[in-house]
């Protein structure tokens, strides 16, 4: 999995309850992690991989996000 997709997946996992996926993309863009256009592409890929649905992570997405979190802690 691409590092930017991992970062996005983890950001969605750590998001506040009142934040939307678009808010996360705006944060990534403002911190120059990736552009909003790239972020939308990554969101589509994550949806296709069934890691997110609507505005939240699926069970599979949560599991993968926890793996990514452990990977980044090392």
C-alpha positions in Angstrom: 0.0 0.0 0.0 1.2 3.5 -0.9 2.5 5.6 2.0 0.1 8.4 1.3 -2.8 6.0 1.4 -1.6 4.7 4.7 -1.3 8.2 6.1 -4.9 8.9 4.9 -6.2 5.7 6.4 -4.6 6.5 9.7 -5.9 10.1 9.6 -9.4 8.8 9.0 -9.0 6.3 11.9 -7.8 9.2 14.2 -10.4 11.8 13.1 -12.7 13.5 15.5 -16.4 12.5 15.4 -17.4 15.9 13.9 -14.8 15.8 11.1 -15.7 14.7 7.6 -13.5 12.9 5.1 -13.3 16.2 3.2 -12.0 17.9 6.4 -9.3 15.3 6.5 -8.4 15.9 2.9 -8.2 19.7 3.6 -5.8 19.0 6.5 -3.6 16.8 4.3 -3.6 19.5 1.6 -2.8 22.4 4.1 0.1 20.4 5.6 1.4 19.6 2.1 1.1 15.8 2.6 -0.7 15.6 -0.7 -3.1 17.7 -2.7 -6.8 17.5 -2.4 -7.1 16.1 -5.9 -4.6 13.3 -4.9 -6.5 12.7 -1.7 -9.8 12.2 -3.6 -8.0 9.6 -5.7 -6.8 7.9 -2.6 -10.3 7.9 -1.1 -11.7 6.2 -4.2 -9.0 3.6 -4.0 -9.7 3.0 -0.3 -13.4 2.7 -1.0 -12.7 0.2 -3.9 -10.6 -1.8 -1.4 -13.6 -1.7 0.9 -11.6 0.0 3.7 -14.0 2.9 3.9 -17.7 3.4 3.3 -19.6 6.7 3.4 -17.8 8.7 6.1 -16.1 6.1 8.2 -13.9 3.0 8.2 -15.2 -0.5 7.6 -14.2 -3.3 10.0 -11.5 -4.2 7.5 -10.4 -0.6 7.4 -10.1 -0.3 11.1 -8.0 -3.5 11.2 -5.7 -2.2 8.5 -5.5 1.3 10.2 -4.4 -0.4 13.4 -1.7 -2.3 11.4 -0.5 1.0 9.9 -0.5 2.7 13.3 1.8 -0.1 14.6 4.0 0.1 11.5 4.5 3.9 12.0 5.3 3.4 15.7 8.3 1.2 14.9 
